[in-house]
Amino acid sequence: MKFLQRLGRSIMLPVAVLPVAAILSGISYWISSAAGPNIVSTFLGAAGGSLLDNMALLFAVGIALGMAEKSDGTSALAGLVSWLVITTLLKPETVALFTGVDDVNQVDPAFLRVQNVFVGIVCGLIGAYCYNKFKDTRLPDALSFFSGKRSVAIVTAGVSLVVAIVLFFVWPFVYGGLVGFGEWIVTLGAFGTGIYGFLNRLLIPVGLHHALNSVFWFDVAGINDLNNFLAGEGTYGVTGQYMTGFFPIMMFGLPGAALAMYLTARTTRKKLAYGILFSGAIASFFVGVTEPLEFAFMFLAPVLYLTHAVFTGISMAISQILPVRMGFGFSGGFIDLVLNWMNPMAQNPWLIPVMGVFWFFIYFVVFYFFIKRFNLKTPGREDDDILGEGTEYDTHTADDKYLVTGGRFIDALGGKDNILELENCATRLRMEIDDVSKVDDAALKRAGAAGTMKPGGKSVQVVYGTNVQFVKDAMEAILAGRAAAPAGATAEPAPVTAGGTAVLTDAPATTTVRLRQPLEGRVVSLSQVPDPTFSQGVMGPGVAIEPTGDTVIAPADGTIGATFDSSHAVALVLEDGTELLIHVGIDTVDMKGDGFDTLVQKGQKVTAGTPLLRFDLERIRAAGHPAITPVIVLNNENAAVSFE
């Protein structure tokens, strides 16, 4: 799933250019239809078409860049190299030479459609893979010029050549199968039209919907629905039936889905989600270009895209039964609807907006429910570790201090081979260790751990503090060979830390931290928390709350010190420097954010009473986790917490 989420985010890079391209092309078409071809329509059409016509190439470059371990132009170049190699080897002229055919028109028509999104995605993945695998390759001195990143494009070309050979044999069967299947669907009436609509959307991720469209819209099988409608020459009540159902979905349904995705986005990411979803909704409604919206969720939340495909099929079938008939020259958007309203083949076009309102609410309700119920990772709700660098929740760092700590931890845990699994929650590393007897608790303490827990079996937990994500990232980099522990990382002891800073040991005997109660409920002793990390004060002193409310608020003025991927905890630095951790429930990190919603972002200034996070108490209990919420002082072991 992480691969699909990362692929989905990578796809947003090329998709981000589509709304403006679609609008330019749509306006050009509108002007040309109303006033005839002129310099303005030609100029705008060429500008928009330059991007729309090369969408597959944009995917090859954008996905190669987005799927690379580190954003680097070398990966984008590799994606371009793969695209050029594969599409050049499979273009009709080249295929004609391979097969000994004299006339290009005799080449299998499948190779006329080889420049599609599916091939673009494949090329992008090839480029990213070759970059990730070979960017650090070291060759002998005689070939050193081609070492490192210079080797990436060379390897990419070789891999792409092999993939092109495979596609040379496979592609005609895939394309021919789709065309034959489309011809059979025609015999099924309204049910067949619904199947066509369903498959049309379902095949968009791989770009094979063009083969299906050519059967219904053009003269491949004698239907010629699109050309007959535009020419006003078809059969009234029949012509247009393979286009009509797209209008309500594109103009109303998908904007309803966009609204649902925006309203369910995390509060701190609504601005980012708004930019993606609003522009996509505009393009879908006015011009009928749906890719910006569809690619925004098809890989992040495949179940929603499957639902969208089903709804499209139903819309196509309903439109044929009513009957309603409408066609387009560009796509099923507002512009084409207006321009073709008076077409002699148009039948009951006024029903399209009526159907559209229905689909708007259907999409909104279904998408909103699915997203909230199943915690789907639509735009603004992605896992934080998928987001990559430069986002609000970026937790990656190259600081040597975390590599030092990570290196010491690995040694104290028995070495790289002894660590089977590595995860983290808000304050601790959670690991599966091959031989627990090799774990050196004292060495972990010297390296910066606040404590070590061994729940049983191969499980080991190392308590560090709210900056534990940085240590985990550093350990993963060392374990994967992407980084090395700095020299001396195992030699010098480090102070015991909590929250990433040294624990104060010279504080007064009792320092009372007076706070507003951050969560409705009964205040209990920390010793009642069913987790020794908290109950034994390993993380620090504090109290706990048996919650009756569902919203954690700031107990005092301060700054958000940390938020977490699973949204089950938040750290706060008060104005006097006191560091607090509010941890909702025990082991709730295992819920992976289901039922939790962070309302603030790291570094944000807050005042007492500001909502910090919201949670579903019943969902926590249904998952079998205690809901008791510790409130911990991280940087003063002599503190006492008092609620006013």
C-alpha positions as CSV (number, residue, x, y, z in Angstrom):
1,M,0.0,0.0,0.0
2,K,2.9,2.4,0.7
3,F,4.1,1.8,-2.8
4,L,0.7,2.8,-4.2
5,Q,0.5,5.8,-2.0
6,R,4.0,7.0,-3.1
7,L,3.0,6.3,-6.7
8,G,-0.2,8.3,-6.2
9,R,1.8,11.2,-4.8
10,S,4.3,11.0,-7.7
11,I,1.5,11.0,-10.2
12,M,0.3,14.3,-8.8
13,L,3.5,16.0,-10.1
14,P,2.6,15.6,-13.8
15,V,-1.2,15.8,-13.1
16,A,-0.7,19.3,-11.5
17,V,-0.1,20.8,-15.0
18,L,-3.3,19.3,-16.5
19,P,-6.0,21.7,-15.2
20,V,-4.5,24.8,-17.0
21,A,-3.8,22.8,-20.1
22,A,-7.4,21.5,-20.2
23,I,-8.9,24.9,-19.6
24,L,-6.7,26.4,-22.4
25,S,-7.8,23.6,-24.8
26,G,-11.4,23.9,-23.8
27,I,-11.5,27.7,-24.3
28,S,-9.8,27.3,-27.7
29,Y,-12.5,24.7,-28.7
30,W,-15.3,27.0,-27.5
31,I,-14.0,30.0,-29.4
32,S,-13.4,27.9,-32.5
33,S,-16.9,26.4,-32.4
34,A,-18.6,29.8,-31.9
35,A,-16.5,32.1,-34.2
36,G,-14.6,29.7,-36.4
37,P,-10.9,29.0,-36.3
38,N,-8.9,32.1,-35.6
39,I,-5.5,33.1,-34.3
40,V,-6.7,33.2,-30.6
41,S,-8.2,29.8,-30.7
42,T,-5.2,28.4,-32.5
43,F,-2.8,29.9,-30.1
44,L,-4.7,28.7,-27.0
45,G,-5.3,25.3,-28.5
46,A,-1.6,24.8,-29.3
47,A,-0.6,25.9,-25.8
48,G,-3.0,23.5,-24.1
49,G,-2.5,20.7,-26.6
50,S,1.3,20.8,-26.1
51,L,0.7,19.4,-22.6
52,L,-2.4,17.2,-23.1
53,D,-0.9,15.5,-26.2
54,N,2.3,14.7,-24.2
55,M,0.7,13.6,-21.0
56,A,2.3,10.1,-21.1
57,L,5.7,11.7,-21.5
58,L,5.0,14.0,-18.5
59,F,4.1,10.8,-16.5
60,A,7.4,9.2,-17.4
61,V,9.4,12.1,-16.2
62,G,7.2,13.0,-13.2
63,I,7.0,9.5,-11.8
64,A,10.7,8.9,-12.2
65,L,11.3,12.0,-10.2
66,G,8.7,11.3,-7.5
67,M,9.5,7.7,-7.0
68,A,13.3,8.3,-6.5
69,E,14.6,7.9,-3.0
70,K,15.8,11.5,-3.2
71,S,14.5,14.1,-5.6
72,D,17.2,14.4,-8.3
73,G,17.1,15.5,-11.9
74,T,19.1,12.4,-12.7
75,S,16.0,10.2,-12.0
76,A,13.9,12.4,-14.3
77,L,16.5,12.1,-17.0
78,A,16.3,8.3,-16.6
79,G,12.6,8.4,-17.0
80,L,12.9,10.4,-20.2
81,V,15.6,8.0,-21.5
82,S,13.3,5.0,-20.8
83,W,10.4,6.7,-22.6
84,L,12.5,7.5,-25.7
85,V,13.9,4.0,-25.9
86,I,10.6,2.2,-25.5
87,T,8.4,4.4,-27.7
88,T,11.0,4.7,-30.4
89,L,11.5,0.9,-30.6
90,L,7.7,0.4,-30.7
91,K,6.6,3.2,-33.0
92,P,5.0,1.9,-36.3
93,E,7.9,2.9,-38.5
94,T,10.4,0.9,-36.4
95,V,8.0,-2.1,-36.0
96,A,7.6,-2.1,-39.8
97,L,11.4,-2.5,-40.1
98,F,11.4,-5.3,-37.5
99,T,8.6,-7.2,-39.3
100,G,9.8,-6.6,-42.8
101,V,6.5,-4.8,-43.7
102,D,6.8,-2.3,-46.6
103,D,3.8,-0.1,-45.7
104,V,3.5,1.4,-42.2
105,N,-0.3,1.0,-42.5
106,Q,0.1,-2.7,-42.5
107,V,1.6,-2.7,-39.0
108,D,-0.6,-3.9,-36.1
109,P,-2.8,-0.9,-35.2
110,A,-1.9,-1.6,-31.5
111,F,1.5,0.2,-32.1
112,L,-0.4,3.4,-33.1
113,R,-1.5,3.6,-29.4
114,V,1.8,2.7,-27.7
115,Q,2.4,6.3,-26.4
116,N,-0.1,6.0,-23.6
117,V,-0.2,6.7,-19.8
118,F,0.5,3.0,-19.0
119,V,3.8,3.0,-20.9
120,G,4.6,6.4,-19.3
121,I,4.1,5.0,-15.8
122,V,6.2,2.0,-16.7
123,C,9.0,4.2,-18.0
124,G,8.9,6.4,-14.9
125,L,9.1,3.3,-12.6
126,I,12.1,2.0,-14.7
127,G,13.9,5.3,-14.4
128,A,13.3,5.6,-10.6
129,Y,14.3,2.0,-10.0
130,C,17.6,2.4,-12.0
131,Y,18.3,5.6,-10.1
132,N,17.7,4.1,-6.7
133,K,19.7,1.0,-7.5
134,F,22.7,2.4,-9.4
135,K,23.2,6.0,-8.3
136,D,26.0,5.0,-6.0
137,T,27.7,2.5,-8.4
138,R,31.5,2.6,-8.3
139,L,33.3,1.4,-11.4
140,P,37.0,0.6,-11.9
141,D,39.3,3.7,-12.4
142,A,39.4,3.2,-16.1
143,L,35.6,3.6,-16.3
144,S,35.2,6.0,-13.4
145,F,33.7,8.7,-15.6
146,F,30.6,6.5,-15.8
147,S,30.4,5.9,-12.1
148,G,27.6,7.0,-9.8
149,K,24.7,9.0,-11.3
150,R,26.3,8.9,-14.8
151,S,25.7,5.2,-14.9
152,V,21.9,5.6,-14.3
153,A,20.9,6.6,-17.8
154,I,23.1,3.8,-19.3
155,V,21.5,1.1,-17.2
156,T,18.1,2.6,-17.8
157,A,18.5,2.3,-21.6
158,G,19.5,-1.3,-21.2
159,V,16.5,-2.2,-19.0
160,S,14.2,-0.3,-21.3
161,L,15.4,-2.2,-24.3
162,V,14.4,-5.5,-22.6
163,V,11.0,-4.1,-21.6
164,A,10.4,-2.9,-25.2
165,I,11.1,-6.5,-26.4
166,V,8.5,-7.9,-24.0
167,L,6.0,-5.2,-25.0
168,F,6.6,-5.9,-28.7
169,F,5.1,-9.4,-28.2
170,V,2.5,-8.6,-25.5
171,W,1.1,-5.3,-26.5
172,P,-0.8,-6.4,-29.6
173,F,-2.7,-9.1,-27.6
174,V,-3.6,-6.6,-24.9
175,Y,-4.9,-4.0,-27.4
176,G,-6.6,-6.5,-29.6
177,G,-8.4,-8.1,-26.7
178,L,-9.8,-4.8,-25.6
179,V,-11.1,-4.0,-29.1
180,G,-12.7,-7.4,-29.4
181,F,-14.3,-7.1,-26.0
182,G,-15.7,-3.7,-26.8
183,E,-17.3,-5.0,-30.0
184,W,-19.1,-7.7,-27.9
185,I,-20.3,-5.1,-25.4
186,V,-22.3,-3.3,-28.1
187,T,-24.7,-6.3,-28.3
188,L,-25.7,-6.0,-24.6
189,G,-27.8,-2.8,-24.8
190,A,-28.0,-0.5,-21.7
191,F,-26.2,-3.1,-19.6
192,G,-23.4,-3.2,-22.1
193,T,-23.3,0.7,-22.1
194,G,-22.9,0.5,-18.3
195,I,-20.1,-2.1,-18.6
196,Y,-18.4,0.2,-21.1
197,G,-18.6,3.2,-18.7
198,F,-17.2,1.1,-15.9
199,L,-14.3,-0.2,-17.9
200,N,-13.6,3.2,-19.4
201,R,-12.8,4.6,-16.0
202,L,-11.2,1.4,-14.8
203,L,-8.7,1.4,-17.6
204,I,-7.6,5.0,-17.3
205,P,-4.8,4.3,-14.9
206,V,-3.1,2.2,-17.5
207,G,-4.1,4.3,-20.5
208,L,-5.9,1.4,-22.3
209,H,-9.3,3.1,-22.3
210,H,-8.3,4.6,-25.7
211,A,-8.6,1.2,-27.3
212,L,-12.1,0.8,-25.9
213,N,-13.1,4.3,-26.8
214,S,-12.1,3.8,-30.4
215,V,-14.7,1.0,-30.7
216,F,-17.6,3.1,-29.6
217,W,-16.7,6.7,-30.6
218,F,-15.1,6.1,-34.0
219,D,-15.6,3.8,-37.0
220,V,-13.7,0.7,-35.7
221,A,-16.8,-1.4,-35.4
222,G,-19.3,0.8,-37.4
223,I,-20.7,2.7,-34.4
224,N,-18.9,6.0,-34.9
225,D,-20.9,7.6,-32.0
226,L,-18.8,10.7,-31.6
227,N,-18.3,11.7,-35.2
228,N,-22.0,10.9,-36.1
229,F,-23.2,13.1,-33.2
230,L,-21.0,16.1,-34.1
231,A,-22.1,15.8,-37.7
232,G,-25.8,15.5,-36.7
233,E,-26.1,12.5,-39.0
234,G,-26.7,9.6,-36.7
235,T,-30.0,8.0,-35.5
236,Y,-32.0,10.2,-33.2
237,G,-32.4,8.5,-29.8
238,V,-29.4,6.2,-30.4
239,T,-26.4,8.4,-31.4
240,G,-24.7,9.8,-28.3
241,Q,-25.5,6.9,-26.0
242,Y,-21.9,6.1,-25.4
243,M,-21.0,9.7,-24.3
244,T,-24.1,11.0,-22.5
245,G,-23.5,9.4,-19.1
246,F,-20.1,11.0,-18.7
247,F,-21.6,14.5,-18.4
248,P,-23.3,14.1,-15.0
249,I,-20.2,12.4,-13.6
250,M,-17.6,14.8,-14.9
251,M,-19.6,18.0,-14.2
252,F,-21.2,17.1,-10.9
253,G,-20.1,13.8,-9.5
254,L,-16.4,14.3,-9.3
255,P,-16.7,17.9,-7.9
256,G,-18.9,16.3,-5.2
257,A,-16.1,13.8,-4.5
258,A,-13.6,16.7,-4.4
259,L,-15.7,18.5,-1.8
260,A,-15.8,15.3,0.3
261,M,-12.0,14.9,0.1
262,Y,-11.4,18.5,1.0
263,L,-13.7,18.4,4.1
264,T,-12.1,15.2,5.3
265,A,-8.5,16.5,4.8
266,R,-6.4,17.1,8.0
267,T,-6.9,20.6,9.3
268,T,-3.2,21.4,8.8
269,R,-3.3,20.2,5.2
270,K,-6.5,21.7,3.9
271,K,-4.7,24.5,2.1
272,L,-2.6,22.0,0.1
273,A,-5.6,19.8,-0.6
274,Y,-7.6,22.8,-1.7
275,G,-5.1,23.7,-4.4
276,I,-5.2,20.2,-5.8
277,L,-8.9,19.5,-5.5
278,F,-10.4,22.9,-6.5
279,S,-8.4,23.2,-9.7
280,G,-9.2,19.6,-10.5
281,A,-13.0,20.2,-9.9
282,I,-12.9,23.3,-12.1
283,A,-11.2,21.3,-14.9
284,S,-13.7,18.5,-14.6
285,F,-16.8,20.7,-14.5
286,F,-16.0,23.1,-17.3
287,V,-13.8,21.1,-19.7
288,G,-14.4,17.5,-18.7
289,V,-10.8,16.7,-18.0
290,T,-11.0,14.4,-15.0
291,E,-7.4,13.1,-14.7
292,P,-6.3,15.8,-12.1
293,L,-9.0,14.6,-9.7
294,E,-8.9,10.9,-10.6
295,F,-5.2,10.6,-10.2
296,A,-5.5,12.4,-6.9
297,F,-7.1,9.4,-5.4
298,M,-6.9,6.4,-7.7
299,F,-3.7,5.2,-6.2
300,L,-4.0,6.7,-2.7
301,A,-7.5,5.1,-2.2
302,P,-8.2,2.4,-4.9
303,V,-11.5,1.5,-3.4
304,L,-12.8,5.0,-4.1
305,Y,-11.7,4.8,-7.7
306,L,-13.4,1.4,-8.1
307,T,-16.6,3.0,-6.7
308,H,-16.2,5.9,-9.1
309,A,-15.9,3.4,-12.0
310,V,-19.1,1.7,-10.9
311,F,-20.9,5.0,-10.6
312,T,-19.8,5.9,-14.1
313,G,-21.2,2.7,-15.5
314,I,-24.5,3.2,-13.7
315,S,-24.7,6.8,-15.1
316,M,-24.1,5.5,-18.6
317,A,-26.8,2.9,-18.3
318,I,-29.4,5.3,-16.8
319,S,-28.7,7.8,-19.5
320,Q,-29.4,5.3,-22.2
321,I,-32.6,4.1,-20.5
322,L,-34.3,7.5,-19.8
323,P,-33.5,8.4,-22.7
324,V,-31.0,11.3,-22.7
325,R,-28.6,11.9,-25.6
326,M,-25.7,14.3,-25.7
327,G,-22.2,14.2,-27.3
328,F,-18.9,16.0,-27.1
329,G,-16.0,17.0,-29.3
330,F,-13.6,17.3,-26.4
331,S,-15.0,15.8,-23.3
332,G,-18.1,15.7,-21.1
333,G,-17.8,19.2,-19.5
334,F,-19.9,22.3,-19.3
335,I,-18.4,23.8,-22.5
336,D,-19.3,20.9,-24.7
337,L,-22.7,20.7,-23.1
338,V,-23.5,24.3,-24.0
339,L,-22.0,24.1,-27.5
340,N,-23.9,20.9,-28.4
341,W,-27.2,21.8,-26.7
342,M,-28.9,22.6,-30.0
343,N,-27.3,19.6,-31.9
344,P,-30.1,17.8,-33.8
345,M,-29.0,14.5,-32.2
346,A,-29.3,16.0,-28.7
347,Q,-32.3,14.5,-26.8
348,N,-33.6,15.9,-23.5
349,P,-30.3,17.6,-22.6
350,W,-32.1,19.4,-19.8
351,L,-32.1,16.1,-17.8
352,I,-28.3,16.2,-17.6
353,P,-28.1,18.9,-14.9
354,V,-31.0,17.2,-13.0
355,M,-29.0,13.9,-13.1
356,G,-25.9,15.8,-12.2
357,V,-27.4,17.2,-8.9
358,F,-28.3,13.6,-7.9
359,W,-24.8,12.4,-8.7
360,F,-23.2,15.3,-6.8
361,F,-24.8,14.3,-3.6
362,I,-24.2,10.6,-4.2
363,Y,-20.5,11.1,-4.7
364,F,-20.2,13.5,-1.8
365,V,-22.0,11.2,0.7
366,V,-20.3,8.0,-0.4
367,F,-16.8,9.4,-0.6
368,Y,-17.2,11.2,2.7
369,F,-18.4,8.1,4.5
370,F,-15.8,5.8,3.0
371,I,-12.9,8.2,3.7
372,K,-13.9,8.6,7.4
373,R,-15.0,5.1,8.0
374,F,-11.9,3.4,6.5
375,N,-9.4,6.2,7.1
376,L,-8.6,6.4,3.4
377,K,-5.5,8.3,2.4
378,T,-7.0,10.9,0.1
379,P,-5.2,14.2,-0.6
380,G,-4.5,15.9,2.8
381,R,-4.8,12.5,4.7
382,E,-1.7,10.7,3.5
383,D,0.7,8.9,5.9
384,D,3.3,11.4,7.0
385,D,6.2,9.1,6.2
386,I,4.9,8.9,2.6
387,L,4.9,12.7,2.1
388,G,8.6,13.1,1.5
389,E,10.7,16.2,2.0
390,G,9.4,19.7,2.2
391,T,6.0,19.0,3.8
392,E,4.5,20.1,7.0
393,Y,5.3,16.9,8.8
394,D,8.7,16.3,7.4
395,T,10.6,14.1,9.9
396,H,13.7,13.4,7.9
397,T,17.0,14.9,8.8
398,A,20.6,14.3,8.0
399,D,21.9,15.7,11.4
400,D,24.9,13.7,12.6
401,K,23.6,13.6,16.1
402,Y,20.8,11.3,15.1
403,L,23.1,9.1,13.1
404,V,25.4,8.9,16.2
405,T,22.5,7.9,18.4
406,G,21.2,5.5,15.8
407,G,24.6,3.9,15.4
408,R,24.9,3.5,19.2
409,F,21.5,2.0,19.5
410,I,22.2,-0.5,16.7
411,D,25.3,-1.7,18.5
412,A,23.6,-1.8,21.9
413,L,20.8,-3.9,20.3
414,G,23.2,-6.6,19.2
415,G,24.1,-5.3,15.7
416,K,22.3,-4.9,12.4
417,D,21.6,-8.6,12.0
418,N,19.9,-8.8,15.4
419,I,17.2,-6.3,14.4
420,L,14.3,-8.0,12.6
421,E,11.7,-5.2,12.6
422,L,11.9,-1.5,13.4
423,E,9.0,0.8,14.0
424,N,8.3,3.7,16.3
425,C,5.4,5.3,18.2
426,A,5.3,8.8,19.7
427,T,8.1,8.3,22.1
428,R,9.7,4.9,21.7
429,L,11.2,2.5,19.2
430,R,9.3,-0.7,18.8
431,M,11.4,-3.6,17.6
432,E,11.5,-7.3,17.0
433,I,14.9,-8.6,18.1
434,D,16.3,-12.0,17.0
435,D,18.2,-12.6,20.3
436,V,17.0,-10.4,23.1
437,S,19.8,-11.6,25.3
438,K,22.2,-9.5,23.2
439,V,20.4,-6.2,24.1
440,D,22.6,-4.1,26.4
441,D,20.3,-1.9,28.5
442,A,23.1,0.1,30.0
443,A,24.6,0.9,26.6
444,L,21.2,2.0,25.4
445,K,20.9,4.3,28.4
446,R,24.4,5.7,27.8
447,A,23.5,6.2,24.1
448,G,20.5,8.4,25.0
449,A,17.6,6.0,25.8
450,A,15.4,7.0,28.8
451,G,14.6,3.3,29.3
452,T,14.2,-0.1,27.8
453,M,11.1,-2.3,27.9
454,K,10.9,-6.0,27.1
455,P,7.2,-7.0,26.8
456,G,8.0,-10.6,26.0
457,G,9.1,-12.8,23.2
458,K,11.3,-11.0,20.7
459,S,9.7,-7.6,21.4
460,V,11.9,-4.8,22.7
461,Q,10.9,-1.1,23.2
462,V,13.5,1.6,23.6
463,V,12.1,4.8,25.1
464,Y,13.7,7.9,23.7
465,G,11.3,10.9,23.5
466,T,9.3,12.9,21.0
467,N,12.2,13.1,18.6
468,V,12.3,9.3,18.3
469,Q,11.3,9.5,14.6
470,F,14.6,11.1,13.7
471,V,16.5,8.3,15.5
472,K,14.4,5.6,13.7
473,D,15.0,7.2,10.3
474,A,18.8,7.3,11.1
475,M,18.7,3.7,12.1
476,E,16.9,2.7,9.0
477,A,19.4,4.6,6.8
478,I,22.3,2.8,8.5
479,L,20.6,-0.6,8.3
480,A,19.8,-0.1,4.6
481,G,23.4,1.1,3.9
482,R,22.2,4.6,2.8
483,A,24.3,6.1,5.6
484,A,27.1,5.2,8.0
485,A,27.3,6.0,11.6
486,P,29.8,8.8,12.1
487,A,33.3,7.9,13.3
488,G,33.3,7.4,17.1
489,A,29.6,6.8,17.2
490,T,30.1,3.9,19.5
491,A,32.8,5.4,21.7
492,E,31.4,8.3,23.6
493,P,28.6,8.1,26.1
494,A,25.6,10.4,25.6
495,P,23.4,11.9,28.3
496,V,20.1,10.3,29.1
497,T,17.5,12.1,27.1
498,A,13.8,12.6,27.1
499,G,12.2,14.4,24.2
500,G,15.6,14.7,22.6
501,T,17.1,17.0,25.3
502,A,19.0,16.2,28.5
503,V,16.9,15.4,31.5
504,L,17.3,18.1,34.2
505,T,18.7,16.6,37.4
506,D,19.4,19.9,39.2
507,A,15.8,21.0,39.4
508,P,14.2,21.9,42.8
509,A,12.9,19.0,44.8
510,T,9.4,19.7,43.7
511,T,8.5,22.0,40.8
512,T,4.7,22.3,40.3
513,V,3.6,22.7,36.7
514,R,0.1,24.2,36.9
515,L,-2.0,23.5,33.8
516,R,-5.5,23.7,32.5
517,Q,-6.9,20.2,32.2
518,P,-6.3,19.3,28.6
519,L,-9.1,16.7,28.3
520,E,-12.4,16.1,29.9
521,G,-12.4,13.1,32.3
522,R,-11.3,11.8,35.6
523,V,-7.8,12.6,36.7
524,V,-5.9,9.5,38.1
525,S,-2.4,8.7,39.3
526,L,0.2,7.9,36.6
527,S,0.7,4.6,38.4
528,Q,-2.7,3.4,37.1
529,V,-1.5,3.6,33.5
530,P,-1.2,0.0,32.2
531,D,2.2,0.6,30.6
532,P,5.4,0.6,32.7
533,T,7.0,3.2,30.5
534,F,4.5,5.7,31.9
535,S,3.5,4.1,35.2
536,Q,7.1,3.8,36.4
537,G,8.0,7.3,35.3
538,V,10.5,6.2,32.6
539,M,9.3,9.0,30.4
540,G,9.0,11.5,33.2
541,P,6.5,12.6,35.9
542,G,2.9,13.5,35.3
543,V,-0.7,12.4,35.8
544,A,-3.2,10.6,33.6
545,I,-6.8,11.2,32.6
546,E,-9.6,8.6,32.0
547,P,-11.3,10.5,29.2
548,T,-15.0,11.2,28.7
549,G,-14.4,13.9,26.1
550,D,-13.0,13.6,22.6
551,T,-10.8,16.7,22.1
552,V,-7.4,17.5,23.6
553,I,-6.8,21.2,24.1
554,A,-3.6,23.1,25.0
555,P,-3.2,23.2,28.8
556,A,-1.2,26.4,28.6
557,D,0.3,28.9,26.1
558,G,3.2,27.5,24.1
559,T,4.5,26.0,20.9
560,I,3.8,22.6,19.3
561,G,7.0,20.6,19.7
562,A,6.0,17.6,17.7
563,T,3.1,15.8,16.0
564,F,3.0,12.2,15.0
565,D,2.1,10.1,12.0
566,S,-0.6,8.2,13.8
567,S,-2.1,11.5,15.4
568,H,-2.4,9.8,18.8
569,A,-0.2,12.2,20.7
570,V,1.1,15.7,20.7
571,A,4.1,17.4,22.3
572,L,4.0,21.0,23.6
573,V,6.7,23.3,24.7
574,L,5.4,25.9,27.3
575,E,6.6,29.4,27.5
576,D,8.7,28.6,30.5
577,G,10.5,25.8,28.6
578,T,8.5,22.9,30.1
579,E,8.1,20.1,27.6
580,L,4.8,18.2,27.8
581,L,3.6,15.1,26.1
582,I,-0.1,14.2,25.9
583,H,-0.5,10.6,24.8
584,V,-4.1,9.5,24.0
585,G,-4.5,5.8,25.0
586,I,-2.0,3.0,25.3
587,D,-0.6,1.3,22.2
588,T,-3.0,3.4,20.1
589,V,-0.1,3.9,17.6
590,D,-1.2,0.5,16.3
591,M,-4.4,2.1,15.1
592,K,-2.3,4.0,12.5
593,G,-4.4,7.2,12.8
594,D,-7.8,5.5,12.5
595,G,-10.1,7.6,14.7
596,F,-7.6,10.3,15.3
597,D,-7.2,13.7,13.7
598,T,-4.3,16.2,14.5
599,L,-5.6,19.8,14.5
600,V,-2.2,21.6,14.7
601,Q,1.2,21.4,13.1
602,K,4.7,21.4,14.5
603,G,6.0,24.9,15.3
604,Q,2.5,26.4,15.6
605,K,2.0,28.9,18.4
606,V,-1.1,28.0,20.6
607,T,-2.9,29.5,23.5
608,A,-4.5,27.7,26.4
609,G,-7.7,26.1,25.1
610,T,-6.6,25.7,21.5
611,P,-7.8,22.3,20.2
612,L,-4.8,20.1,19.5
613,L,-6.2,16.8,18.4
614,R,-9.5,15.0,18.3
615,F,-10.2,11.3,18.7
616,D,-13.0,8.7,18.6
617,L,-13.2,7.2,22.1
618,E,-15.5,4.3,21.1
619,R,-13.2,3.4,18.3
620,I,-10.2,3.2,20.7
621,R,-12.2,0.9,23.0
622,A,-13.4,-1.2,20.1
623,A,-9.8,-1.7,19.0
624,G,-9.1,-3.1,22.5
625,H,-6.8,-0.3,23.7
626,P,-7.0,1.5,27.1
627,A,-8.1,5.1,26.5
628,I,-6.3,6.4,29.6
629,T,-4.3,9.5,28.6
630,P,-0.9,10.3,30.3
631,V,0.1,13.9,30.5
632,I,3.9,13.8,31.0
633,V,6.6,16.4,31.8
634,L,9.6,15.3,29.6
635,N,12.4,17.5,30.7
636,N,12.1,17.8,34.5
637,E,12.1,14.6,36.5
638,N,11.3,16.5,39.7
639,A,8.1,18.1,38.4
640,A,4.6,17.6,39.7
641,V,1.6,18.3,37.4
642,S,-1.4,20.1,38.9
643,F,-4.7,20.9,37.0
644,E,-6.4,24.1,37.9
